[in-house]
Amino acid sequence: MNKETVLLLIRGGHIIDPGQGINQVGDLLVAEGKIMQIGGTITPSPSLSVILSKAKNLDASGLVVCPGFIDLHCHLREPGFEDKETIATGTKAAAIGGFATVCCMPNTEPPLDTPIAVDWVKQKASRDSLVTLLPTGCITKGRRGEELTDMGALAEVGVVAFSDDGNPVANTQLMHRAMEHSRDLGLPIIDHCEDKTLSDNGIINEGQMSVSWE
């Protein structure tokens, strides 16, 4: 192990890893982002004494140590709405909150309905993102619910799902075709389930308290 290796010894945290069935208080030794030893109290040994002497110690008593969270639905709004959020600010907030991966929605301007738009986000993320960013592509062009995007081309440039985000795909036949394509591509559809003819810009749910009686 060379002298540039980054070593971190996290002590006394509540380690939770559902994938490995781990749920215990103990130590975690990390080198270059990879776990070298986990669980119990890690003490110097012939093979670890030098490593532990160089490791940065972090007291995690009373804290949870677990794999990074994944946000499947976040709004980074770049390009087009940088006044609301950017890749840099959104992923910084994600990192502070313990999220190691985020899936950004395509409600941008232009929307993520072409390979060029998706590639732009990926390139920007390579410079600005503090966590792993996975783009979601549009189901329909312009998120208008009228014409399918080239879902295959979007898959080729790395989208992990398809969604029109805040817009429902009201055309049943169009949605049926989209679901067939998503099945063939092995990528999910994240649907905004709303019937605009029912919601009709309503601001309150209909019920006993919201209905006026004369």
Secondary structure per residue as TSV (DSSP state, phi and psi in degrees):
chain	resnum	aa	ss	phi	psi
A	1	M	-	360.0	122.7
A	2	N	-	-80.3	167.9
A	3	K	T	-69.1	-13.4
A	4	E	T	-87.1	-8.0
A	5	T	-	-61.4	132.0
A	6	V	-	-87.3	120.8
A	7	L	E	-117.7	139.0
A	8	L	E	-140.4	126.9
A	9	L	E	-112.8	109.7
A	10	I	E	-95.4	116.6
A	11	R	E	-108.4	138.4
A	12	G	E	71.7	17.0
A	13	G	E	-85.0	161.5
A	14	H	E	-85.5	102.3
A	15	I	E	-85.8	123.0
A	16	I	E	-127.2	122.5
A	17	D	E	-143.5	92.7
A	18	P	G	-56.4	-32.6
A	19	G	G	-62.9	-30.2
A	20	Q	G	-109.4	3.9
A	21	G	T	68.7	29.6
A	22	I	E	-97.6	128.1
A	23	N	E	-152.2	83.6
A	24	Q	E	-156.2	161.5
A	25	V	E	-89.6	132.2
A	26	G	E	-179.9	-165.6
A	27	D	E	-107.3	160.2
A	28	L	E	-140.4	122.5
A	29	L	E	-106.9	122.9
A	30	V	E	-122.3	134.6
A	31	A	E	-129.3	120.1
A	32	E	T	52.7	40.1
A	33	G	T	81.9	0.3
A	34	K	E	-113.7	138.7
A	35	I	E	-75.9	123.8
A	36	M	E	-94.5	-37.3
A	37	Q	E	-153.1	145.5
A	38	I	E	-142.5	141.8
A	39	G	S	94.6	152.1
A	40	G	S	65.9	-164.1
A	41	T	-	-101.8	116.4
A	42	I	-	-81.9	119.9
A	43	T	-	-122.2	160.0
A	44	P	-	-59.6	140.8
A	45	S	-	-143.2	169.9
A	46	P	T	-52.2	-34.2
A	47	S	T	-89.2	-17.1
A	48	L	T	-113.5	-12.6
A	49	S	H	-57.8	-44.8
A	50	V	H	-67.0	-42.2
A	51	I	H	-62.9	-46.3
A	52	L	H	-65.9	-31.2
A	53	S	H	-67.7	-23.9
A	54	K	H	-99.2	-10.2
A	55	A	S	-77.1	143.8
A	56	K	E	-81.0	127.7
A	57	N	E	-92.3	135.6
A	58	L	E	-128.7	120.1
A	59	D	E	-82.4	113.8
A	60	A	-	-109.6	21.3
A	61	S	T	-56.0	129.7
A	62	G	T	80.0	2.1
A	63	L	S	-113.6	159.1
A	64	V	E	-96.5	131.7
A	65	V	E	-112.3	118.0
A	66	C	-	-151.2	168.3
A	67	P	-	-60.0	151.5
A	68	G	-	-60.4	141.7
A	69	F	E	-72.0	161.1
A	70	I	E	-123.3	124.6
A	71	D	E	-98.6	112.3
A	72	L	E	-81.1	-8.3
A	73	H	E	-151.1	91.6
A	74	C	E	-129.0	155.7
A	75	H	-	-110.8	103.9
A	76	L	-	-93.5	-19.6
A	77	R	-	62.5	8.7
A	78	E	T	-111.1	128.3
A	79	P	T	-88.6	162.4
A	80	G	T	106.8	-33.5
A	81	F	-	-129.3	47.7
A	82	E	T	-63.2	-17.3
A	83	D	T	-70.6	-19.4
A	84	K	T	-95.5	-41.7
A	85	E	-	-168.1	157.7
A	86	T	-	-133.9	168.7
A	87	I	H	-60.4	-40.5
A	88	A	H	-65.3	-49.0
A	89	T	H	-72.3	-39.7
A	90	G	H	-66.3	-42.2
A	91	T	H	-75.6	-25.6
A	92	K	H	-65.6	-43.2
A	93	A	H	-62.7	-39.4
A	94	A	H	-61.4	-46.9
A	95	A	H	-62.0	-42.1
A	96	I	H	-64.2	-32.8
A	97	G	T	-85.3	1.0
A	98	G	T	93.5	10.8
A	99	F	E	-93.9	122.9
A	100	A	E	-95.1	-16.7
A	101	T	E	-142.3	136.9
A	102	V	E	-131.3	144.6
A	103	C	E	-107.6	114.1
A	104	C	E	-88.3	139.2
A	105	M	-	-77.4	157.5
A	106	P	S	-90.4	21.0
A	107	N	-	-83.7	62.5
A	108	T	S	-117.2	-178.7
A	109	E	S	-136.3	104.2
A	110	P	S	-72.7	155.5
A	111	P	-	-68.7	162.9
A	112	L	S	-83.2	68.0
A	113	D	-	-113.4	5.5
A	114	T	S	-136.7	155.2
A	115	P	H	-58.0	-34.6
A	116	I	H	-63.0	-43.7
A	117	A	H	-65.3	-42.0
A	118	V	H	-65.3	-42.9
A	119	D	H	-63.6	-35.6
A	120	W	H	-60.4	-45.2
A	121	V	H	-63.3	-41.3
A	122	K	H	-63.8	-41.5
A	123	Q	H	-65.8	-41.4
A	124	K	H	-65.4	-39.2
A	125	A	H	-65.7	-33.8
A	126	S	H	-63.7	-23.4
A	127	R	H	-97.6	-37.4
A	128	D	H	-108.5	-23.3
A	129	S	-	-76.2	137.0
A	130	L	S	-94.2	-7.1
A	131	V	S	-134.3	175.8
A	132	T	E	-71.4	125.7
A	133	L	E	-112.2	125.3
A	134	L	E	-117.0	118.3
A	135	P	E	-80.2	146.3
A	136	T	-	-106.9	130.2
A	137	G	B	-93.0	160.2
A	138	C	-	-71.5	149.8
A	139	I	S	-77.6	-45.8
A	140	T	B	-121.5	157.7
A	141	K	G	-64.6	129.4
A	142	G	G	68.1	7.4
A	143	R	G	58.3	30.1
A	144	R	S	-94.6	-9.2
A	145	G	S	74.2	23.0
A	146	E	S	-113.1	-34.5
A	147	E	S	-144.8	132.9
A	148	L	B	-65.9	146.7
A	149	T	-	-75.0	172.7
A	150	D	-	-82.1	86.0
A	151	M	H	-63.8	-33.2
A	152	G	H	-64.0	-43.2
A	153	A	H	-65.7	-37.8
A	154	L	H	-66.1	-38.1
A	155	A	H	-63.7	-37.4
A	156	E	H	-64.6	-29.8
A	157	V	T	-93.9	5.2
A	158	G	T	108.9	13.6
A	159	V	-	-68.7	149.9
A	160	V	-	-106.9	-6.4
A	161	A	-	-167.1	174.5
A	162	F	B	-128.4	138.1
A	163	S	-	-161.3	145.7
A	164	D	-	-98.4	15.4
A	165	D	T	50.3	-114.0
A	166	G	T	-73.3	-2.7
A	167	N	S	-107.8	127.6
A	168	P	-	-78.3	154.5
A	169	V	-	-95.0	97.7
A	170	A	-	-78.6	-23.1
A	171	N	-	-76.9	110.4
A	172	T	H	-62.7	-40.8
A	173	Q	H	-64.2	-40.9
A	174	L	H	-64.0	-42.9
A	175	M	H	-65.7	-36.4
A	176	H	H	-61.1	-44.8
A	177	R	H	-65.0	-39.8
A	178	A	H	-61.9	-40.7
A	179	M	H	-69.3	-33.6
A	180	E	H	-63.7	-44.7
A	181	H	H	-64.1	-42.8
A	182	S	H	-64.3	-36.1
A	183	R	H	-64.6	-45.6
A	184	D	H	-64.5	-33.5
A	185	L	H	-84.6	-13.2
A	186	G	T	72.3	26.9
A	187	L	-	-122.9	140.4
A	188	P	-	-79.5	161.1
A	189	I	B	-105.9	131.1
A	190	I	-	-105.1	106.3
A	191	D	-	-98.8	139.8
A	192	H	-	-90.1	104.8
A	193	C	-	-87.0	95.4
A	194	E	-	-150.9	136.5
A	195	D	-	-102.5	106.0
A	196	K	H	-62.4	-25.9
A	197	T	H	-71.4	-19.4
A	198	L	H	-95.1	-44.3
A	199	S	H	-70.0	-44.0
A	200	D	T	43.8	48.8
A	201	N	T	62.4	23.5
A	202	G	-	-66.3	152.3
A	203	I	S	-117.0	0.3
A	204	I	S	-153.8	146.1
A	205	N	-	-71.3	139.3
A	206	E	-	-71.6	133.6
A	207	G	S	-174.3	-176.9
A	208	Q	T	-59.9	-37.7
A	209	M	T	-78.6	-20.3
A	210	S	T	-100.2	-7.3
A	211	V	S	-91.8	131.0
A	212	S	-	-84.0	128.5
A	213	W	-	-110.0	137.1
A	214	E	-	-108.4	360.0
